Amino acid sequence: MSPARWLLVALAALLLAGCATAPPVTPAPGWPSEAAARRAATMGDIRTWTIRGRLGVHTGREGFSAAIVWRQDGDRFDIRLFDQLGRQVAWLRGDGGQVSLTNHRGKTFRAQSAEQLMRAQLGWALPIRSLLYWVKGLPDPKLPAWREEYDDGGRLVRLEQGGWSVRIPRYLSPDERAFPALIKLRRKDFSAKLLIKHWE
């Protein structure tokens, strides 16, 4: 056997030996883990809640801030925004069909899409259908996620989905059923912060 031929055979043997003894591949840090799957199953069962907190919105050079009360009952949502004096400035409600928005003057508008209605009446819009999952610290199962990152406890901390960049830097507690305490959303020149102070 020529030296070159012998070298090729030796290299092939080394490669085969390396494949046989290589350690198993483990998920990179931040990937969905067993803890993340367990938490998703737990939080996915929660379909009724009330959250209270504050919403801050920035679009271009303009900003908006309000207290928020969001009541969810299955597919039905009831979201109310209040100014610093406690006056209701917007009331968004709907279900699997029609959505309505009542402004600060008491006038009600209706549409098929919450986003379309908010954009027309408020000048900005939140992805309500996806946000009802994000407020539980879960990706929207109806949309592909381009990026998911989790902490050691299996809690979602970063998500790229539906054209939105989602950050969840804090949770209300380390409990497996805890809601996020702060959610940051960004899309092009629009950003929003949802600070959740209490949920039940």
N, C-alpha and C positions, 0 to 999 in steps of 0.2 A: 504494500500500500504506500502510495507516495506521501511525502510529508504534508502536502496541501490537503489531500484526501483525509489523512489521519486527523488533521486539525479540524476539519468540518465535522467529522464523526464525534470528536471530543466535545466540540461546542454544542452539538445537538443533544448529546447526553447530559451536559450540564443544564441546558435549558429545560429538558424534560424533568430532571431532578428538582430544579427550582420550582416548576409548576406543581409538582407533587407535594412539596413541603411548604408552599406559600401560605401565609396566614390568611384566614377568611377576611373578606372585605367588610368593614363596618361603616355604617352611615356617617357622613361628615357631620360635625357639630351643627346643630340648628335644623337638621332635617326632621321630618315627622318621625316620632319615636313611638314606642309602646305607650308611654305616658300621654303623648299627644292624641293617640287614637282613643285611649280610655277617656280622656277629657272631652274629646269631640262627641263620643257616645253619650256622655253625661249631660253636656250642655245642649246637645241636639234635641234632647227630650224636653227642654224648657221652652214652652210655647206661649206662656202667659207671664207677663212681668210689668212692672212700672219702674221707670228710671227717672231720677231727678238730677239736674245738674245745670251746666251752662254750655252754650254753643257760641263759638266765635267763628266768624266767616270773613275772609279777605278775598276780594276780587279786584285785581288791578290795584288802584290806589284807594279803593273804598273798603270800609270795614263795617261789620255789624256784629253786635253782641246781644245775647238774650238769655234769660233763664229758660230751661226746657223741661217739660214733663211729657214723657213718652209712655203711653199705655199700649201694650200689645196683648191681644187675645186671639191666638191662632193666626189667621190671615188678616184679622182686623187690626188696624193701627189708629191711634189717636195721639197726635203730636201737637202740643201747644207751646207757643213762644210768648214770653212776657218781657216787657221792658223793665227798666230799673225801678219804676214806680209800681210794678206789679200789674200793669195793664196788659191785657192780652193783645198781641199785635198780629198774630197769625195762628190759625187753627187748621191743621191738615189732618184729614181722616179718610179712611177708605178700607177696602177689602180686596178680594181677588178681582173685582170688577171696577166700578167707578170710584173716582177719587174726588174729594171736594176740598176747597181751601176757602176759609172765611178770613177776610182781612180785618184791619183795625177799625174800619168803618162799619163792620157788620155785613158787608156784601159778600155773598158766596159765589164761587166759581167752580165749575165741574169739568173734568176731563178724564180720559182713560189712563193717563200716566201721571204719577206724582211728580216726576222730574219735569215734564212738560208744563204742568200747572205751576210749579214753584218758579220755574224760569220765567214764565209769562207774568206772574203776579209779584214775585219778589226780586227778580233780576238775577237770581242764582238758583242752583238746585243741588240737592244731595241725592245720592243713589239709594233711595229708601229701601228698595227690595234687597239690595246687597248689604246695606247697613244694618238690617235687622239680624243678620248673621254676624257681622263684624262687631256689633255691640256685645255679643256673647264671646268674642274672641275666636271666631270660627271663619274659615273661608266660605264664600257663597258656593254651595255644591252645584249650582246651576251654571256656573261660569268656570272656564279654565283659569287656573292660577299660574302665573308665569314665575312667581318666586314665593316661597314660604320659608320663614325662619321661626324657630321655636327656642324657648329657653330650656334649662335643665328640667323644669317641672312640666314640660310639655305644653306650655302656654304660648300661643302665637304672639310674636313680637314684630314681625314684618311680613307684608304681603303686597304683591303686585297683581292686581286683578281688575278686569273690566276697564282698563285704561286708568285705574287709580293706583296711587301709591299709598299704602296704609301702614302706619306705625302705631304700635301699642306699647309705649314705654313703661306703663304702670298698670297694675291690677289692684282691685280693692283689698285683696288679701291673697295669701298663698293657697287658699282652699281651692280644691279642684273645680268647685262650682262657682268660683268668683267671677264677676263681670270685670271687664277692663275699667280702670279708673280714668284713663286718658287715651283718646284715640285721635290721631292726626291724619288728615286726608289731604292729598295734593293731586291736582290734575291741571297741567299747563299753568295758566296764571291764576288758578283758583286754589285756595287752601281753606281748611276748616279744622277746628279743634273742638272735640266733644269731651267735656269734663264731667264725668259721672260721680256725683257725690253720694248717691244712695240708690239702691235698687231693692225691690221686694217682689 
